[in-house]
């Protein structure tokens, strides 16, 4: 409720709040997803949401810049880049008179909670505003701007922070809203530059954003296989010019035709002297004689639609922010909503800000080991993975000869984005440690049928240059196959013995999980299987027990979201049309649900829930009401996502026909099947970097078994394991335990699927009928 003639509106009943939401600082893809989630979740909880336009400037100026938001106001915002409620620098808010005006405007609108999405500066300002709040109200009463009665109900201000920043520069969270969209833009640009660099044997120096944080530069280097990277937290040694030139010269000698150097805009040496792209170009040109160009990506990195991950993250964090507001008490510190691995968490904002500032202070003090330590552990792991997997000669990493292993690598199941990145990482790590990486081409059928083909069999040792460029390629360079060891288990064992495999690294989906199960059980009869084995889940379906994230699922989501965005344009242009889009995912509804969350689907049908006539009837009635309400409005096209196995009776075509028939001409319905489009072309940056990191961890895990006897390995339940992300941790789970306790073998998925709670969020934010929710 807006103020009428300056009269403060009465408080809402119970714990209900009037919640202001604002975006501040630099824009970041995903900010609109936050606003949509906050507005709709607030309404669903019986609260009143207010959009504060132009950041803190709107809070200070008030008036029309503070607007009551309705359900339909944020339709389809989740797919739009930038921030539709604006952001602006506000010098007035830095001063107390400006904050007094902001406090008065909030009281006049009855707003007693504020959700701020921005960088550390914006969040610091919000926390200071909360700390000063009692004093600001007191001063407003003393100066007769407000009365004591008017301020009585506002004695406590609830603040919740969300981090919107492409730099990913806030400590205490693994990802900030917008960072993966920006990284995607960088990787797409570098992939294109890579082609021209290869053609002309050129070198490119690419500058990316990151004045105080090297996350974008490091992740881009890792995602594209760059030859050298400069980041503020870990500057190169004093003789960096010689070091860089030596590394690049060695790679050129191996036959590499191109050179990519990525530099953060805040890069410097150990004496804090700036390292500019021009300086690097001069070295490559004059010292190595390379034809070198500079590309500065600039604000291109901020633009464009948010990727699937940022849509999901912004939505889930926006929902959690509203819940945090309703849970708040005067005693609780201001929370910031973070994500650790795969888990949304609340952390004290003040601690996160202090930790972030501590990084800058460590850099200023030239204490670079401390700066790396203060970044989250994932950052350091990625840096180590980059250094280990990109260098060709690192004698200090070599293991003693008795610890070196012959490690077989095999892909099993359907192709998934990131399989090649995982393989390249595993090969590079193996070579750095002195192991012998061996590729089994075309899966287990390739092993048993073609291992001794002439002139070249399916079992081949891999060299460093063999995997050059694999990190950015889709599909499977060594070939993948759904065939299982049980097709010829004896021959499989014979080949394991023939090629003297000391360990096995498997990359794939549920078929790979089944294959590892067969090999583990085969140990009783076949001694050659008594070696350490580990599975890195890679499947678009994300249905492997032991993990909440599979390599390839993010690539699939991005492809599906892109497809749905295009379909929505058609649906919206027709004004009165709904598309039923059929998704992959096997008998797991993960892809359909998360994609539905990311595009704002009207409904999502999954195998776990099934489809009933009653459900279809309710959804059709909801569509009737929705199209009637949307009459004449833009962006009114609607999407329903249906998993390919959601129902034995109804597929996407049948559902579209039923909807069209029941619509009686009021609106139209079509179906669309993206099919194998969902596997994507190039793997997403998230799938690339996680594939590199997790593959390195897998080889490290296998190393721990070097030198152990067959009997000891067979007796160790952890010697056949699945690496996975569960909640806030990366863990290795015993195959034996997963097989017995956590696997739904009939439906080929985990018994307890972590994402099921997201389905409720999809329904709530889409406005799907729920008797307990009233909407405008």
N, C-alpha and C positions, 0 to 999 in steps of 0.2 A: 504493500500500500504506500503510495507516494504521499508526502505531506500536503494537507489541505489548509491553505491560508496560514502556513507555518505551524500548524498543530501537529505535535508528535503523535504518530499512530499508537494505539494501545498494544501491549505485548500479545504475542500468540500464546495459546494455551499450552500448558505442560512444558515439555522440553523443546517444543518446536521453535525454530529460529527464522529470522530474516537474514539470509546469507548473501553477502556481496561476493562477487567473483570478479577478479581483474587479472589482466596480463600486463607484465611490466618488463622493462629492459629490452634486449634484442629479441626480435621475433624468432620463433622456432616452430618448425612443422610439428603439429600435434597440439598446439595451444588451443585450437578450436575444439578439439576432442575433449579437452579438459572442461571448457565452458559448457559444452553440450552435456557432458556427464554430470557436472555440478547442478546445472539447471534442472535436468530431468530427475536426477536422484533426489534433489531437494523437494520437488513437487511430489514425487512418490512417497516421501517421508512426511508430507503434510507441511513442509516449510515453504517460505516465500523466497525465491531467488531474485537477485538484482545484479544486472550487468553494470559494471563500472567502466565506462568507456575512456579510452586514452590513458590508461594506467593511473598513476598517482595524480596526474593532472586533473582527471575527472573527479577524483576524490576531493581535491582541493576546491575545484570550481563548482561542483555539484550541479544542480539544475537538471537540464536534459541529459547530462552525461551520466546520470545515475538512473537506470531504467529498470522497471519491473519486467522480468523475463517470463514469457509464457512457453508452454510446451512446443508449439509450432515454430517459435522464433529461431530455434537451433536445428531445424530440420536439415539433415545431411551435412552439418558442419564438420563432422568427423573426417570427411574426405578432403577438406579444403586447407591449403597451406596458409602460412602467416597467422595473423590474429584478426578476426572480424570485429572485435570490440576495441581494437587499436592499442597502441602503446606509444608512450612519449616520454622524453626526459622532463622531469619536473623539478626545477631548482627550488621552487617555493616549498616543497615538502621537506627539503633539507633543513629548513628553518622552522622554529617553533610556531611562529604565526601561521605558517602554512598548515602545520599539523593541527592547530586549533581549528582552522576552517574545515579540515577534513573530518575531525571529530564531530563538529557541529552538523555537518552534512549527513553523517551517518546516523546521528541521533534523530534528525528531522525525518529521515526515511525509516526510522525504526530498526536499522540494521545493527545487529549485535554480534555478528560473526563475519569474518573476512577470509576468503580463500585467495591466496596470491600465487600466481604461476609466473616465475621469472628466475633470474640468476641470483647469485649470492648477494649482490648489492641490493636488489629488490627485496629479498627475503630478510636481509639485515634491517632494512628500513621498516619492514612490517613488524619485526620483533621489537624494535625500538618504540614503535607506535603503541604496541600493546603495553610495554613497560611504563610508558608515560601516560597511558589512558586515564588512570584515576586523577592524576594531576591536571590533565587537560580538561576533564569534566569540571573539576573544582574551579579552575580559572574561568571557564565559560559561565559558571554560575556567579562567580564574584564580579565578572564584568557585565552581568545581566544579559549576556547573549542567550542564555537558557535559564530556566528556573530549576530549583532543586527537585521539584516534582517531575519535571520533564526528564531529568537525568537519572532519576531514582532506579529505573528498571535497567539501566545500562552500566552498572558498576563494574562489570567484568566484560572484557572484549576477547572473544575467541578468535585466534589466528591460526590458520593452517597453511603451510607452505608446500608448493610443488615446484620442482626444478625444471624450468623450461630453458634449455641452453644447448646449442649445437656443439659447444666445446666439451661437454661432459666434464666440467671442471669442479663440481662439488664433491668433496669427500663424503664418504659414508653411503654412497649409492653406486651401483655398477653402471647404471645408465641414466642419463637425463633425457627428458622429453625433447625429441628433435635430433639427438646425436646420430642415431642410426640412419635417419633420412638424409642428413648431411653427408655421412660417410658413404651412403649409396650414390649420391651425386658425384662425390670425389672419385669413387671406384669406377663409375660409368665413364667419367672423363678420362681417367688414367687408362682404362681398357681401350678406349678409342685412340688415345695418344700412343699407346703401346704398338698398335698396328702400323702407324706411320714411322715410329722409331725403328721397328723391325725392318720395314721396307728399305729405309735409307741408312741403316746402321748408325742411327743418331743416338745422342744422349739428350735427355730432357730433365730439367730441374723444375719441379712442380711445387709451388708454394701454396700451403693450405692455411686455414685459420687456426688460431691457437696462440694468443699472446702469452698466456701464463700456463697453459696446459697442452701437453703434447699428445693427448689421446687421439685426435683426428689424424695427426701425422703418423703416429705409430700404427694405428689400426689400418690406415690406408697403405702403409708400407707392407704390413703383414698380409693384407688382402690382395695385393697386386704383385707381390714378390719383388718389391723395389730393392735396388742394390745397396742403398745407404739411406739413413734417415737421421734427421736432426730434430731433437725435441728439447725443451727447456729443462726438464727434470734430470736428464742424463746427457749432458753435453759430451762430445767426443774428447778424447785426450788431447794434450797439448800439441802433439804432432798429427792432428787430425787430417791435415792436407795429405801427408804421406800415407796415412792409414787408408783413407778413402781411395786414393789413386791406386794403391797396391791391390785392394780388393777388386776394384773395377778392372784393373789390368789383368788380374788372374782369371776373371770370368770371361773376359774377351779372349784370352788365350785358350780357354776351354771350348770356344766356338760360339759364345753368346754374341748375338748381333745387335743388341740394344742395351741401353743403360737408363735406368730410372732412379732419380734421387728425389726424395720427398723431404721438404723442409717446412717446419712450423714457422709462422710469422714471428714468433717470439724466440727463435733459435739463437743461441749464443755459445761461445766457447767456455772453458773452465774459468776464465777471468771475466766472464760476463760481457765480453765484447761481441757485438752482434755479428752473426754469420748471415750474410745476405745471399739471395739466389745469384746475384751478379758475381759475387766472389767465387761461388762454387762453379759457375759457368766458366769463369776465366781459368780456373784450375783444370777443368776437364778439356777445355779447348787448347790451352798452351802446354800443359804437362803431358796430356795423353793424346793430343791431336784429334780429339773427337769433335764432330760437327754437333754443337750443343745449342739447345734452345731453352728459353724460360717460359713457363706458363704459370700465370697467377690466376687462380680460380675465383678469388674474391667473393662477392656477394652471391654469386651463382650457388654457393654452398648453402645458403639460407633458403633458397626458393624451392618451389615445387610442392606437390602433394606429399603428405606424410606417408612413409612406408607402413606396411602392415604392423610392424612391431610398435612403432610410435603411436599408431591409432589404438592398438590394444593397451599399451602402457598408459597413455593419456586417459583412456576411458576408465581403466581399473583404478588408477590413482585418483581420478576425479571422484569416483564413487567412494573410495576409501577416505578422501578428504571430507566429504559430507558426513560419513560415519564418525570421523575424528571430531568434527564440530559438535555432533550430538553427544559424544562421550566426554567432552571437555569439562573440566572443573577449574576453578581459580588456582588450585594448587598445582595442576599439571603444567609442565613446561610446554612451550609452543612446539608442536611437532612438525617435522618435514616428512613427506611421504617418499619413501625410497624403494628401490628394488635391489635385492641381493640374490644373485644367480637367477632364480625363478620365483622368488617370493616377495610379495608386496609387504613392506614393513613400515612402521612409524619410528622415527628417531628424533631425539631432541634437536631442534633447529640450531640452538646456540652451540651445541657440540659440533655439529656438522660445519657451521660457519668457522668456528675456531680451528678445526682440523684443516679446512681449506686454506685459511690464511696462514696456517703453519707451514704449508707447502711453499707458499711464496716467500715466507721468511727464511726457510731453509735454503731456497735457491739464492736469495739475496746474500745469505751468509756463506755461499759456496759449499754448503753441506749437501752435496747431491745424493749421497747414499740415504740421508735422512729424508730428502724430498721424495725419493722413490719409495721409501718405506711408508711415508705418510699417505701416498696414493693408495687406493684399495689394493688388496692382494692380487686381484685379477689383472691389474695394470702391470705389476711386476712380472707376473707369469707370462703375460703376452710379450713383454720385452725380452724375457729370457728365451721364449719360443722363437721370436724373430731372430735373435742373434744366433741361436743354435741351428736353425733351419735354413739360414740364408748364406752362411759362411762356408767356403769350400775347404778351408784348411785351418783346423783348430786342434793342434796337437795336445793342448792341455786338457781336452775333453776325452781323449782316447782312453778306453779301458785297457787293463792288462789283457794279454792274448787269451788267457784262460777264462776270461769273463765275456769274451765276444761270442755272439750267437748268429746262427743262420735263421733269420726271421722271415717266415712266409707271410705274404699279404694277399688276401682274397676278397673279392666283392661278391655278395650273394643277394639275390632278390632283384627288385626293380631298381632302375637308376634313380639317384637322388642328388640334387645339387649339393656340392661339397665333398662328394666321394673322392674326387681327384685331389682336392686340397688336402684331405686327410692323408691320402697316399703320398703326396709330395712331402708333406711334413714328416710322415713316418720314415720315408726314405732318407731325407736330409738328416734327421736325428740319428738314424741307424749309422749312416756314413760318418757322422761327426764322432760317434762313440766307438767306431771300429767294427760294428756289426755288418753282416752281409744281408741286405734286403733282397728278397726274392718274390717276384710277382707271379701269382698263379692266374693266368689269363683265362677269361670266360668261366670263372667259377669252378665248382667241383666237377661238373661234366667235362670241362676243359682239361682239368688235371688228369682224370682217369682215361679219357679218350685220346688226348692229343699231347700228352707230356713228352713223348718221344718222336713227334712228327719231325720230318726232315724238309727243308734245311733248318727249320726253327720250331722248337717245341713250345708248349704252353707254359713251361716253367723256366723263367728267365731272371737272372740277376739284373738289378737296376742300378744304373749310374746316376750321378747328380744331374748331369745335363739331360738325361732321358726324361726327367719330369719338369723341365723348364717350361713355365707357362701354364702348368696344369691347374694352379691354384684358382685361376679365373675361368676354367672351362667346365661346362656342364656334362652330364652323363657320366660314363665310366671309361677312362682311357685304357684300362686293362681288361675291360669287358666284364659284364655281370650276368648271372644266370640264376634262375629259380631252382635249379636242380640241387638235390640234397646229397650228402655223403651216402645215405642209405640206398641210393640207386645202385651203388657198387661199393659197399663199405670195405670189403676185403681189398679191392684194388686201390681205394683211397689210402688205406693203411700201408699198402705196399709202396705207394708213391711217397708217402711221408717218410718211410724208412729209406727208400732209394735216394731221395734228395737231402736226407739228413737234416730235416727241419728241427731246430731247437726250440722254436716258439711259433705261435700262429696269431696273426692280427687279422680279425675279420671285420669287414665294414658292410653293413646292410641292415635290412629291416626284420620283420618277423620270420622270414625264411632263414635269415642268418642266425637268428636266435634259435630256431629249430635245429639248424645244422650244428651249432655249438652244443646243443643238448645231445644230439646223436653222437658226436665225437666224445663228449665227456662220458656218456654211458658205454661207449665202445672201448674205453680204456681197460675194462676187465678182460677183454679178449685180445686186444691189439696193443702191444707195448709202445708202438710208434706214436700213439695218441697221448702217451703220458708225458706231455710237454705243456708248458704254460700256454693258455689261450685266453684272448680277451676280445670282446665284441664292442665296437663303437657303433651305436645305433644310427642308421642313416636311412630314413624313409619319409616320404611325404605324409604318410598316415600318422606318424608319431604314436605308434601303438606297441612299442617294444617295452616289455616289463623291465623295471629297474631304472627307468629314467622318465623325466617329465619333458625332455627335449630330445628330438632326434635331428641329426644333420639332414638338411633337405626340406624340413617342414617350413622353415621361414621362407625359403625360396618359393615353395608352393603357395604359401599365403600371399606373398607379393604378386605372384602371377595371377592368382585368383582375384585378388583385390583390384588389380589393373583391369582384368576382364569385367568384373562387376561394375567398376566405375564407368566403363564404356557402355555397358548394357543399361545402366541407370540413365545415361544421357538420352538413349532412345526412349526409355520408359517415361522420362520427364518431358521430353519433347511432345510425346503423345498425350501428356497430362493424365490420362485415365488408363494407365496400363500397369500391370504387375508382371514381373518376370519370375519364373521359378527356375533357379539355377541349380543344376545337379553337380555336386562336388565329389571328388575322390575321398579316400580315407578308409577303405575297407569297412570293417564293422566297428570302427571307432568314429565317433562324431566330433573329434577334436578339430579337424580342419573346418568343417561346416560351422561349428560354434564360434571359433576364434575369428573366422572370416566374417561371420554374422555380426560379431562384436565390432569388427573393424570397418564395416560398411553401413551399419545401422539397419540391418535386415528387419523386416516386419516379423518374420518368424523363421525358426531354424528347426528342421526335422532331422533327428539323429536315430541310429539303431538302438541306442540305449533307452530312448523314450518311446520309439515307435510312432506310428501314425494311426489314429482312429477316426472314424466318421464324425464323432462328436468334436474332436479337435479341429478337423477341417471345417466343420460347420461354424464353430466359434470364430475361427480365423477369417472365414468368408464374411461373417457378420461384422467383424472388426474392420475388414477392408471396405465394406459398404459405408460404414460410419466415417471411416477415415477419408475416403474419396469425397464424401459429401462435405466434410469439414474443409478439405483442401481445395474445393472448387475455385478455379481461377488463380491459384497460387503457383509460384514457380517451384521447381525441384520437387514435384509431387510424385515422380515415378517411384515405384516400390519394388523391393526385391524379397523373395523368399529363397532360402538356401535349403537344399534337400540332399542329404548324404545318399550316395549311390545304393546303400543297403538299408536305408531307413525303414523300408517296408517291403514285404513280399507282395503286397496287393497293389500298392500305389507307387509308381515311379514319377519322375518330374513331369513327363508328358501327360500322364493321367491326371495328376494334380492340377496342372494348368487347364486341362479340359473341364474338370469339375468346377474350378473357380469361374471359368468363362461361362459355363452353362448356368451356374447359380447366380452370376452377376446380372443376368437378364438384360444385357445391353448397357448397364450402368457404367461398366468399365470392362477393359479387355485383359486377357491373360495369355502369355506366351511362355514357352520353356526354352532353356538354353543349356547346352552341355559343352563345357570347355574341354573335357576329356584330358588327353595327355598334355595339353597346353599347360596344365597346372604343374608339371614337372619343371617348367621354366627352361630358360636358355643358359644364362650364366648364373652361377650360385650367388645368392645375396651376400652382402658383406658379413652379416652375422653368421651365416653358415660357413663362410670362408674362415673367419677368425676363430670361431669355436672349433671347427674341424682341425685347424692347426694346433690349437692349444690342447684339445682332448686327445688327438693322435699322439702328440709328444708325451702326454701323461701315460698313454697306453704302453708305449715302448718302454718308458721308465718302469712301469709296473712289471712288464715281462722281464726286464733286466734283473729284478730282485730274485728271480728263480735260477739265474745262471749258476751252473756248477752243482745244482741239487740233483739227487738221484731220481730215477724214474719212480721208484717206490714212494719217495718223499713227496714228489709232485702229485702223484695219484692220490695220496692220502690227504692232501691239503685241499679242502673244499673251495678255497679262494683261488686255486690255480686255474679254474675256468670261470671267468667273471665277465660282467657287463659294466662298462663305465657309464655313469649317468649323472644328471643334474636332478637332485631331489631337494625341493625347498631351497634353502640357502647354501647348499653344500654340493660339491662334486664327490661322488663316492664310487667305489667298486663293490658290486654286489655279487655274491656267490651264485653261480648258475643253479646249483642244486637247490638252494633256498628259493630262488625265483621260480623255478619249475614247479616246486611243491606248493608254495604258499601264495604266490602273487600272480600266477598266470591263468587267464581264462582261455584254455586251449580251444574250446569250441568256437568262440567268437574272435580268437586271435587278437587279444588285447589284454592289458593289465586288469586284474580284478577290481582294483580301486583306482579309478582315473581321476587325477588331481584337478582336472579342468571342469568337472561337472558343475561346480558352483558358478562358473561363468555363464552357464545357460540361464540361470535366474537373472543375472545382470542383463543379458541380451533381451530377455522378455520384458524386464522392467523399463529399460531405456527405449525399447521400440514401441512401448505403449500397448503391448499385447494384453488382451483382457485379463484382468485380475480383480476380483470383487473387492479387494481391500484397498484399491488405489483409485483415487479420483483425479482426473486430469482436466486441464483447461482446454 
